[in-house]
Amino acid sequence: MPELSQETERERSLLPFVGVAEVTGPSMVPTLQHGDQLVVHWGARIGPGDIVVLRHPFQQDLLVVKRAVERREGGWWVLGDNAFAGGDSTDYGVVPEELVLGKARLRYRPLKPGQRSPLAAVRWALSAVRPVLPDRSASRRLRAR
């Protein structure tokens, strides 16, 4: 089985339908980086191009972050934005609808421990929080196979 890339080991609930998930791994680079925090709308309506949190089809205690590419018979075809990382529908096929848990609404990039200078803090403040929009794959890898 290929190494999984975009898992989250923890989820925290802010409100009944909103939570926070941490990104680990390279499968959504350059859109999402290792260590990014996602504000997730659990149970949201999913559309093509949305970044979603889902249960891995073969290891359901593992949450995975991928981009929903298209609706197919039996569920969603999902891909990572990093074509070289794998661990998406090209490996495990269509993801059943009930395994897709929610949609990422906001990305928060935490301040790194070494970023203490005023200039680094300003740069971080200008780029730390961004909305997660559909069809914004920085790698333009939104085609189904």
C-alpha positions as CSV (number, residue, x, y, z in Angstrom):
1,M,0.0,0.0,0.0
2,P,1.4,3.4,-0.9
3,E,2.5,5.8,1.8
4,L,-0.4,8.0,2.8
5,S,0.3,11.7,2.6
6,Q,-2.3,14.1,3.7
7,E,-3.6,12.7,7.0
8,T,-4.7,14.4,10.1
9,E,-4.2,12.8,13.5
10,R,-6.4,15.1,15.4
11,E,-9.6,17.0,15.0
12,R,-11.0,19.6,17.3
13,S,-14.5,20.8,17.4
14,L,-15.3,24.5,17.5
15,L,-19.1,24.3,16.9
16,P,-21.3,21.4,16.1
17,F,-20.6,21.5,12.4
18,V,-17.2,23.2,12.4
19,G,-13.9,21.7,13.4
20,V,-10.1,22.1,12.9
21,A,-7.9,19.5,11.2
22,E,-4.1,19.5,10.9
23,V,-2.5,18.8,7.6
24,T,0.5,16.4,7.5
25,G,2.3,15.2,4.5
26,P,3.0,16.5,1.0
27,S,0.0,15.3,-1.1
28,M,-1.7,18.7,-1.3
29,V,1.4,20.8,-1.9
30,P,1.5,23.5,-3.1
31,T,-2.0,24.4,-2.0
32,L,-1.6,23.1,1.5
33,Q,1.6,22.7,3.4
34,H,2.6,20.3,6.2
35,G,1.5,21.8,9.5
36,D,-1.4,23.9,8.1
37,Q,-4.6,24.0,10.1
38,L,-7.9,23.7,8.3
39,V,-11.2,25.0,9.5
40,V,-13.6,22.2,8.3
41,H,-17.3,22.5,7.8
42,W,-18.5,18.9,8.7
43,G,-21.4,17.7,6.6
44,A,-21.2,20.5,4.0
45,R,-22.4,20.0,0.5
46,I,-19.4,18.9,-1.7
47,G,-18.8,20.1,-5.2
48,P,-16.1,19.5,-7.8
49,G,-12.9,21.3,-6.9
50,D,-13.6,21.4,-3.2
51,I,-10.9,20.4,-0.7
52,V,-12.4,17.7,1.4
53,V,-11.7,15.7,4.6
54,L,-12.5,12.0,4.2
55,R,-12.0,8.7,5.8
56,H,-9.4,6.6,4.0
57,P,-11.4,3.8,2.2
58,F,-9.0,1.0,3.5
59,Q,-8.0,2.5,6.9
60,Q,-11.1,4.2,8.2
61,D,-9.5,5.5,11.4
62,L,-7.3,7.7,9.2
63,L,-8.6,11.1,8.0
64,V,-7.3,12.3,4.6
65,V,-7.4,15.7,2.9
66,K,-7.8,15.6,-0.9
67,R,-9.5,17.6,-3.7
68,A,-12.9,16.3,-4.9
69,V,-12.6,16.2,-8.7
70,E,-15.8,14.8,-9.9
71,R,-18.9,12.8,-8.8
72,R,-18.9,9.3,-10.1
73,E,-21.2,6.3,-9.6
74,G,-20.7,5.3,-6.0
75,G,-19.1,8.4,-4.7
76,W,-16.3,10.9,-5.3
77,W,-13.1,10.8,-7.4
78,V,-10.5,12.6,-5.2
79,L,-6.9,13.6,-6.1
80,G,-4.1,15.3,-4.3
81,D,-2.7,18.5,-5.8
82,N,0.8,17.0,-5.7
83,A,1.0,14.5,-8.6
84,F,4.0,12.8,-7.2
85,A,2.7,12.0,-3.7
86,G,0.0,9.5,-4.5
87,G,-2.5,8.2,-2.0
88,D,-5.7,9.2,-3.8
89,S,-8.4,7.8,-6.1
90,T,-5.7,6.6,-8.5
91,D,-4.7,4.1,-5.8
92,Y,-8.0,3.3,-4.1
93,G,-10.7,4.2,-6.6
94,V,-14.0,6.1,-6.0
95,V,-14.5,7.2,-2.4
96,P,-18.1,6.4,-1.2
97,E,-20.2,9.4,-0.3
98,E,-20.5,8.4,3.4
99,L,-16.7,8.5,3.8
100,V,-16.5,12.2,2.7
101,L,-16.9,14.0,6.0
102,G,-16.6,17.7,5.2
103,K,-15.2,20.6,3.2
104,A,-12.2,22.8,4.1
105,R,-13.3,26.5,4.4
106,L,-10.2,28.2,5.7
107,R,-6.5,27.5,5.9
108,Y,-4.4,28.8,8.8
109,R,-0.7,28.5,8.7
110,P,0.8,28.7,12.3
111,L,3.7,30.9,13.1
112,K,6.9,28.9,13.1
113,P,9.1,29.0,16.3
114,G,12.0,30.7,14.5
115,Q,9.8,33.6,13.1
116,R,10.4,36.1,15.8
117,S,11.6,39.2,13.9
118,P,9.1,42.0,13.2
119,L,9.5,41.6,9.5
120,A,8.8,37.8,9.7
121,A,5.7,38.5,11.9
122,V,4.4,40.9,9.3
123,R,4.9,38.5,6.5
124,W,3.2,35.8,8.5
125,A,0.2,38.0,9.3
126,L,-0.3,38.8,5.6
127,S,-0.3,35.2,4.5
128,A,-1.3,33.1,7.5
129,V,-5.1,32.9,7.0
130,R,-6.6,32.2,3.6
131,P,-9.9,30.9,2.4
132,V,-9.9,27.5,0.8
133,L,-11.6,28.0,-2.6
134,P,-12.7,25.4,-5.1
135,D,-10.9,24.9,-8.3
136,R,-7.8,26.7,-6.9
137,S,-5.3,23.8,-7.3
138,A,-1.9,25.5,-7.6
139,S,-0.7,22.5,-9.6
140,R,-3.8,22.5,-12.0
141,R,-4.2,18.7,-11.5
142,L,-8.0,18.7,-11.7
143,R,-8.5,16.1,-14.3
144,A,-10.0,12.7,-13.5
145,R,-8.3,9.6,-14.8
